[in-house]
């Protein structure tokens, strides 16, 4: 779980760092106008900046010596999502996949276990036996 969180943090930081590169002044001004109109701009006074010990500068790559705790989640575009459902309920007995693994069409995702499966197979075999018997009986009467 810690590995997933640290990978998530690394992705968030890399996206944030690439999005914070210098932009042309016209683009920045247009973006500031849109943000101001949308009410998403937060302005800090000099006293607030001093109290929070905020320093402005260019982005740097640094290795963090402590674990950073963040809240949030990653979401993927709808074209990259898939829903999987089973025809019958059951307990997951085995799976070899992890979150984010790529899968192929017709690949086994999980092995389900449920006593209803055994009953369904038993009913199928009984009906198949009856069908074989009835076919043989039909052929006998036909002759």
C-alpha positions in Angstrom: 0.0 0.0 0.0 2.9 2.4 0.8 4.4 1.6 -2.6 1.2 2.6 -4.3 1.0 5.8 -2.3 4.7 6.7 -3.0 4.2 6.0 -6.7 1.1 8.2 -6.7 3.0 11.0 -5.0 5.8 10.7 -7.5 3.3 11.0 -10.4 1.5 13.9 -8.8 4.8 15.7 -8.3 6.1 15.1 -11.8 2.8 16.3 -13.3 2.9 19.3 -11.1 6.5 20.1 -11.9 5.9 19.9 -15.7 2.8 22.0 -15.4 4.7 24.7 -13.5 7.2 25.5 -16.3 7.5 29.1 -17.5 4.8 30.2 -19.9 4.7 33.2 -22.2 3.3 36.3 -20.4 0.3 36.5 -22.7 -0.8 33.0 -21.8 -0.2 33.6 -18.1 -2.2 36.8 -18.2 -5.1 35.1 -20.0 -5.1 32.3 -17.6 -5.1 34.7 -14.6 -8.1 36.5 -16.0 -10.0 33.2 -16.4 -9.0 32.1 -12.9 -10.1 35.4 -11.4 -13.4 35.2 -13.2 -13.9 31.6 -12.0 -13.0 32.5 -8.4 -10.1 30.1 -8.2 -7.4 32.6 -7.5 -6.2 32.9 -3.9 -4.2 36.1 -3.1 -2.0 36.2 0.0 -0.9 39.3 1.8 2.8 39.9 2.6 2.1 39.1 6.2 0.5 35.8 5.3 3.5 34.9 3.0 5.9 35.8 5.8 3.9 33.8 8.4 3.7 30.7 6.2 7.4 31.1 5.3 6.7 30.9 1.6 9.6 31.5 -0.8 9.2 32.0 -4.5 11.7 30.6 -7.0 12.3 28.2 -9.9 11.4 24.6 -9.7 14.1 22.3 -8.5 14.4 18.5 -8.4 15.0 17.3 -4.8 15.0 14.0 -3.1 12.6 14.0 -0.1 14.0 12.5 3.0 10.6 12.0 4.7 7.4 10.4 3.6 4.8 12.9 2.3 1.2 12.1 3.2 -1.4 13.3 0.7 -5.1 12.7 0.1 -6.7 12.1 -3.3 -7.1 9.6 -6.1 -6.2 9.1 -9.7 -8.8 8.7 -12.3 -8.5 7.5 -15.9 -10.4 8.7 -19.0 -13.6 6.8 -19.8 -12.0 5.1 -22.9 -9.5 3.5 -20.6 -12.0 2.1 -18.1 -13.7 -1.3 -18.2 -16.2 -2.9 -16.0 -16.2 -6.6 -15.3 -19.1 -8.6 -14.0 -19.8 -12.3 -13.4 -23.0 -14.1 -14.4 -23.1 -15.8 -11.0 -22.1 -14.6 -7.5 -19.1 -16.1 -5.8 -15.9 -15.7 -3.8 -12.6 -14.8 -5.5 -10.5 -17.8 -5.1 -7.5 -16.7 -7.1 -6.3 -13.7 -9.1 -2.9 -12.9 -10.6 -3.6 -9.3 -11.4 -2.8 -6.1 -9.6 -4.4 -2.7 -9.9 -3.2 -1.1 -13.1 -2.1 -4.2 -14.8 -2.9 -4.4 -18.5 -5.2 -7.2 -19.6 -6.0 -8.8 -22.9 -9.3 -10.0 -24.4 -10.3 -13.5 -23.2 -7.7 -13.4 -20.4 -8.7 -15.0 -17.1 -9.1 -12.2 -14.5 -10.2 -14.2 -11.4 -11.3 -17.7 -10.4 -14.6 -17.6 -8.5 -15.7 -20.3 -6.1 -19.4 -21.0 -5.2 -21.4 -24.1 -4.4 -24.0 -23.0 -6.9 -21.4 -23.7 -9.7 -21.2 -27.4 -8.7 -25.0 -27.6 -8.7 -25.3 -26.1 -12.1 -22.7 -28.5 -13.5 -24.5 -31.4 -11.9 -27.8 -30.3 -13.4 -26.1 -30.0 -16.8 -24.7 -33.5 -16.7 -28.0 -35.0 -15.7 -29.8 -33.2 -18.5 -27.1 -34.2 -20.9 -27.5 -37.9 -19.8 -31.3 -37.7 -20.3 -30.7 -36.2 -23.8 -28.4 -39.0 -24.8 -30.9 -41.6 -23.5 -33.8 -39.9 -25.4 -31.8 -39.7 -28.6 -31.0 -43.4 -28.3 -34.7 -44.2 -27.6 -35.8 -42.1 -30.6 -33.4 -44.0 -32.9 -34.6 -47.3 -31.5 -38.3 -46.4 -32.1 -37.5 -45.0 -35.5 -36.0 -48.4 -36.6 
